[in-house]
């Protein structure tokens, strides 16, 4: 603490004009140097007050924007990628997925599991299992781009909160129909 006062006295004495007269010290306020002006600004917190003025200028309630979320749905961007959906043919209610496994190969997180078996009659692969792990998904859209039949799409649904991690692993039924809302029970 002693060093601080010594350095402050040194700064103040260097900023003062030389003494005039017989041993008297006269301080002329109009001839203060830049050093004294900086010390006064620091002691009065002038920069802090100036910064707080800028901050509080933009804190006016007239400029506050609050969304009333549950009552008013927010506008989602057109290119927003949200919850995945597995497309279904409306005519025969069959999945559009041909089980080519390209979406699982394209996924950088390896979170898609596609199970299929070959139909002996038609000799085509049929989808038996489709699992999508949303807890690790980064919604990059590479799986959607890789799908040749546009069976997998990322919709604009953003409400995917669950109470457990198991709820974030969606199976084929959940991907085709969408998730069912859950209510919290104590």
Secondary structure, 3 states (H helix, E strand, C coil): CHHHHHHHHHHHHHHCCCCCCCCCCCCCHHHCCHHHHHHHHHHCCHHHHHHHHHHHHCCCHHHCCCCCCCCCCCCCCCCCCCCEEECECCCCCCECCCCCCHHHHHCCCCCEEEEEEECCCCCCEEEEEEEEECCCCCCCCHHHHHCCCCCEEECCCCCCCCCCHHHHEECHHHHHHCCCCCCCCC
